Every structure is written in C-alpha cells, then in structure tokens.
Amino acid sequence: MARKWNFPEVYCEIISYHHAPAGATIDPVLCAIVNLSDLFCSVRELNYGGKEWVSFNLSEEEAWQILRKEAPNLANLDVERFCYELDDAIPDIKELVRSIFNSHEQAGD
C-alpha cells in the first residue's frame, strides 16, 4: 500500500521491516528504532490495537544489537532508569494521543 501511495522507499522499508529490522537494507538503524519503539509502546499499552507483548529483554532484541553496533556508547545506557523515565512519560503521551484523536473527531463533525 505504501508503494501504491508513492511513499519514499525508506518509509516502505520501515513499514515492511519494523518487526524484523535485520532485513532492512536502506536504513536498518531507523527500522531498529521503530521496532524498539513499537515494543516499548506495546508493553506500556500504547499500541492502540496492535499486537501485545507481555515483556521483552532489550539485550536480546535484534534491534538493540543493530543500535549498539551503530552506537557502541549505548552499552553504557542505564536501561532500567531509561525504562522508568519512559514510564513517567506515559500519562503525557496518552493525553497527547487522546487530544489528537479528539480534535480529529470534532473536525469531522
């Protein structure tokens, strides 16, 4: 569908490989970022109807390995703290999404 709509090829790749970023050839790093974002959103119930994961181990994810290869300094990231900071942002993210969809619904009335 993305190709039919003439999306840039990198967008088509991200859509195609965001669940398997190692298969990406144009921009595997961006695919890895989208993959991990998708995982974090699913775990924190921000997936809005998509597939739900109960949990995941970041160090075991192929997307994390892609990012670490590209940015070795990620080895020093305090993953636990990072996850807590993400959790703190969840209410704001939910409110933002709610406001976007509410304004869209009101505009369609």
C-alpha atoms as one frame of an Amber mdcrd trajectory, in Angstrom:
protein
   0.000   0.000   0.000   2.844   2.398   0.834   4.357   1.903  -2.615   0.964
   2.397  -4.244   0.714   5.711  -2.395   4.229   6.596  -3.611   5.796   6.774
  -0.161   9.583   7.166  -0.217  11.352   3.811  -0.413  12.834   4.213   3.090
   9.283   4.539   4.524   8.235   1.409   2.642  11.190  -0.417   4.131  10.379
   0.727   7.658   6.791  -0.435   7.262   7.948  -3.776   5.846  10.740  -4.483
   8.337   9.774  -2.798  11.589   9.205  -6.256  13.116  12.406  -7.659  11.582
  14.896  -4.776  11.309  17.833  -7.015  10.397  16.217  -7.473   6.978  16.345
  -3.755   6.225  18.960  -2.616   3.733  18.277   1.107   3.262  18.171   2.164
   6.901  18.345  -0.725   9.398  19.060   1.735  12.249  15.799   3.588  11.685
  13.962   0.258  11.386  15.541  -0.799  14.690  14.409   2.410  16.377  10.851
   1.934  15.116  10.940  -1.725  16.197  12.009  -0.876  19.744   9.508   1.976
  19.901   6.786  -0.470  18.893   7.890  -2.921  21.587   8.006  -0.256  24.300
   4.575   1.038  23.289   3.087  -2.461  23.336   4.483  -3.263  26.762   3.132
   0.030  28.105  -0.268  -0.470  26.461   0.233   2.311  23.934  -0.173   0.010
  20.961  -3.728   1.134  20.186  -4.981  -2.188  18.914  -1.762  -3.735  17.669
  -0.007  -6.881  18.799   0.650  -7.023  22.530   3.868  -8.272  24.102   3.851
  -9.191  27.759   7.510  -8.283  28.149  10.832  -8.339  26.370  14.500  -8.299
  27.244  16.134  -5.360  25.500  19.553  -7.014  25.372  18.085  -9.953  23.428
  16.351  -7.874  20.763  17.957  -7.830  17.307  17.023  -4.147  17.025  19.063
  -3.382  20.146  22.048  -5.226  18.649  21.737  -3.126  15.478  21.708   0.086
  17.513  24.619  -0.986  19.710  26.668  -1.821  16.645  25.996   1.650  15.233
  26.393   3.469  18.566  28.671   1.462  20.900  28.211   4.048  23.676  24.719
   2.596  24.213  26.466  -0.119  26.210  26.705   2.475  28.988  22.977   3.245
  28.948  21.236   2.636  32.263  18.359   0.661  30.731  16.426   0.392  33.992
  16.499   4.162  34.515  15.590   4.721  30.867  12.536   2.477  31.282  11.468
   4.302  34.440  11.743   7.606  32.599   9.592   6.188  29.811   7.017   5.100
  32.361   6.937   8.624  33.800   6.110   9.995  30.339   3.205   7.597  29.661
   0.408   9.827  31.047   1.583  12.753  28.903   1.793  10.563  25.804  -1.697
   9.159  26.375  -3.072  12.675  26.802  -1.365  13.871  23.629  -2.777  10.977
  21.597  -6.218  11.489  23.141  -6.140  15.195  22.261  -5.085  14.455  18.669
  -7.887  11.972  18.127 -10.458  14.131  19.906  -9.611  17.137  17.750  -9.779
  14.925  14.636 -13.201  13.583  15.631 -14.521  17.090  16.339 -13.254  18.356
  12.991 -15.179  15.570  11.226 -18.493  16.502  12.876
